[in-house]
Amino acid sequence: MAIELTLTEDEVEMLIDGLEVDMEGYVEAAKEARGNNNREDVATFTEAAERIAVMLKRLRALVGE
C-alpha cells in the first residue's frame, strides 16, 4: 500500500531531522542491548535503525541532500 502526501521541502527536512534523532536512539539502544548480551533486542533495534536509514535515503533524495 502506498500513501501519497504533498509536503513542502521544509516539511521533508523536518521529517529527516526527526528520523535522524530517532535512528540515533535505536543505534544507542542496540549498543546497550549488545553490552547486556540481549540478542533479541539487538536484532530489533538494529532492524529499526536500518529501516529508518532506508526512509532517510528516500527523503534525502527528494530534497537533493
N, C-alpha and C positions, 0 to 999 in steps of 0.2 A: 504494500500500500504506500503510495506517495502522497505527501501533503504539499500543496503549493502555497507559498507565502510571498507577499510582496514586502520587502524590507528596504530601508534606506541603507546606505553604506555605513553610516554611523551606528545603526542598529546591529548590523552584522559585526562590526568591530566590537560592540558591547558584548555580543554573544561570544566572540573569540576571547575577549578578556576574561569573562566568567568561566568559560570552559578551560582556559589555561590554569586558572586557580584551582578548579575542580580536579583537573588532571594531576596537578602537583600534589593535592591532598591524597589521591589514590596511590601515587608513586610512594609517598612517605608512609602511607598505611601498609603498603606491600613490604617496604623495608622493615617496618616494625614487626609485621607478621613473620617475616623471614627470620628476624632475630629471636622470635618466640617459637620458632620451629612449627608454625601453624601453616602447613602447606595448603590447606583448603582456602584460607583467607588470602594467602599469597596469590593463588590462582585467580580468585575472584577479583581482587584489587588490581592485579596486572591486566586482566581482561578488560576491566572498566577503563583503565588508563589507555589501553590500546584502542578501544572503541572511540574514546574521546579524541585521540590523536587522528583517527580517520576522519571524524567530523571536522576537526580543526583544519585539516588539509583541504577539505572541500570548501569550507567557508573562506579560508585564506585565498583560494583560487578566485573566489567571487569578487574580492576586493583588491586583487593583484598584489598580495603580500608574498 
